Amino acid sequence: MRGYWKVFGLLVVIGALITGYSLKGEKHVKQAKPLDHFDRAIVAHSRDLVEDGREVFRFNTFGDESFWGDTLELHKAIEGAKFGGVGPGLSPAAAAAVGLKIDVDALPQSIIQGLKAGQVDLNDPAVTLDLLKLNAVLGVMGFFNTNGSLRSVGLQCAVCHSRVDNTFKAPGIPAGIVGHRLDGWSNQDLNVGQVIALAPNLQPVANLLGVDVATVKKVVTSWGPGKFDAERFLDGKGFRPDGKPAATLIPPAFGLPGVNLHTWTGAWGTVTYWNAFVANLELHGKGTFFDPRLDNAAQFPIAAKNHFGHTKNEPDLITSNLPALHFYQLATPAPKPPEGSFDEEAAKRGDELFSGKAQCSRCHTEPIFSEPGWNLHKGSDVCIDDFEANRAPDHRYRTTPLNGIWTHTKRGFFHDGRFPTLLDVVNHYDACFSLGLSSGEKNDLVEYLKSLPSEEARNQ
C-alpha cells in the first residue's frame, strides 16, 4: 500500500503540472485549446461590450444637454457674446484653467502643427468652438445649429474620469492639457464647481436647493480642483461642521474588477448602481433610476421632496447603455507606475510589512486591495470622523482599492484629500492601530504603495 500512495502522489503532481495548476490551486500555465462555438460567442460579445462601453464612456451625454445647455444655458457662457451667447466666452486657456482636457487624436494635423508653432490663439473662444466641433474636449459635447452657432452643450463620463498623457509638447501649453486619452483616471485638475458657476442660469439649481444663486455659487466654488459633492443635491449640506467644503475627491474609474462597492462611501452601491445614479441624478440625463432609500426625508430632504429615488423618463436614454459602460470600466486596468517612480528594494520590504507588521492586508486583500465582499467600515474603525459616511445610506466608508493609488498624488488621499502624502496616511494608521512602525518601515510601506499594481498583482 505504501508503494501505491507514492505512485498516486506522483500522478497528482504530474497531473497538476500538466493542467497548469500547483497543489495550492495557483494557476501557472494557460493551456491553449481551440475555442468552441460558444467560447467564440463569449469573446465576440466581450469585444463588442468593450467597444460600445468606450463609446458610451467618452461620447454619450444621455440627453443631459437638456439640463446643462437648455436649462442652465452653459453653452452661452462657452460661446460668449460675440457668437450669440453671454460674457467673454470660454477660451482654450480659460478652459484649461478649469481643468478641461484636449484629445490630441481628435485634432487634424493643421491644428497640431499650429499648436506646435504657437500659431493658435489660445485666448480666443472661437478656437474652443472649433475644438467642440471636432469632439476634442474630453467629456464635453457641443450641439450646433446649421449656421455653426452653439445650440446646447452636454457632459459625459469622461469629463470627470479621464485625463490626457504628457506626450504632447507645444509652446505655451502646460503638460497634461493636450494629449492622448487616459480613460478611468480621475481628472484632478477639473474644477467642477467653477464650471457650474459659469452657467448663466443657476436659478433652477437654487430653487431645487431652496437657496439663492449667490449661495449656490459660494458652495460650488468652494470645492476646488479635483473635487465634487454628489450628496449636495440630496441632503443640501454645503459645508462640513468644521466649516471646510463638503466635497470629496473625484475617484478613479479603473482597477475595479473584483471590487464590490463603488465610491468613497461605498454603501451607495456597486459600479453599475453608481453609473445609473450619476447619469440620472448628477449629469441629469434622461433615464430610469430606483432607490427608495432616497425617500428618507430626514437624511435626504431634497432627494425625498423631488422623488429622486423614483426617476422615470421616456424615452430612457441611459439604461440600455449601462451594461456596456459597466463592462468597459471593469476592463480598464489600473495603470502601471512609471519606471523609476519608486524604490524597488524598499518596495519589496514594504510588501512584507504590508501583510505583516503593518497589518494593511487585514482589509486591503491582494490583488484587489479591498475586501472581497462587504467592504465597508465605520469612521471609528479607521480613526476618522463620520461626516461623509453619514451622508450615505449605510453610514460607512469603503475600503479603497490601492492599485494605481500613485495617480491620486496631486490632491491628497482619503475621500476628501485630508492627507497630503502617502506618508501622512501611513503615519495616521500607525497611530490609529498602535503599530510601532519605525521611520524606515514607514518609508518602505510608502514605496510599496507607490509600486501598485505590482508585477505580481498585474499577473493575477
HELIX and SHEET records of a PDB file:
HELIX    1   1 ARG A    2  THR A   19  1                                  18    
HELIX    2   2 HIS A   37  PHE A   59  1                                  23    
HELIX    3   3 GLU A   65  GLU A   65  1                                   1    
HELIX    4   4 SER A   66  THR A   71  3                                   6    
HELIX    5   5 LEU A   74  GLU A   79  1                                   6    
HELIX    6   6 ALA A   81  PHE A   83  5                                   3    
HELIX    7   7 PRO A   92  ALA A   97  1                                   6    
HELIX    8   8 VAL A  104  ALA A  106  5                                   3    
HELIX    9   9 GLN A  109  LYS A  116  1                                   8    
HELIX   10  10 PRO A  125  LYS A  133  1                                   9    
HELIX   11  11 ALA A  158  HIS A  161  1                                   4    
HELIX   12  12 VAL A  192  LEU A  198  1                                   7    
HELIX   13  13 GLN A  203  LEU A  209  1                                   7    
HELIX   14  14 VAL A  213  VAL A  220  1                                   8    
HELIX   15  15 ARG A  232  ASP A  235  1                                   4    
HELIX   16  16 GLY A  266  TRP A  268  5                                   3    
HELIX   17  17 VAL A  271  PHE A  277  1                                   7    
HELIX   18  18 VAL A  278  GLU A  282  3                                   5    
HELIX   19  19 PRO A  292  ASP A  295  5                                   4    
HELIX   20  20 PRO A  301  LYS A  305  1                                   5    
HELIX   21  21 THR A  319  ASN A  321  5                                   3    
HELIX   22  22 LEU A  322  ALA A  331  1                                  10    
HELIX   23  23 GLU A  344  PHE A  354  1                                  11    
HELIX   24  24 CYS A  360  ARG A  362  5                                   3    
HELIX   25  25 GLY A  379  VAL A  382  5                                   4    
HELIX   26  26 ALA A  389  ARG A  391  5                                   3    
HELIX   27  27 ILE A  405  ARG A  411  5                                   7    
HELIX   28  28 LEU A  422  CYS A  432  1                                  11    
HELIX   29  29 SER A  439  LYS A  450  1                                  12    
HELIX   30  30 GLU A  455  ASN A  459  1                                   5    
SHEET    1   A 2 ILE A 102  ASP A 103  0                                        
SHEET    2   A 2 VAL A 178  GLY A 179  1                                        
SHEET    1   B 2 VAL A 140  PHE A 144  0                                        
SHEET    2   B 2 LEU A 150  LEU A 155 -1                                        
SHEET    1   C 2 SER A 162  VAL A 164  0                                        
SHEET    2   C 2 ARG A 181  ASP A 183 -1                                        
SHEET    1   D 2 LYS A 227  PHE A 228  0                                        
SHEET    2   D 2 THR A 248  LEU A 249 -1                                        
SHEET    1   E 2 THR A 288  PHE A 290  0                                        
SHEET    2   E 2 HIS A 310  LYS A 312 -1                                        
SHEET    1   F 2 LEU A 376  HIS A 377  0                                        
SHEET    2   F 2 TYR A 397  ARG A 398 -1                                        
END                                                                             
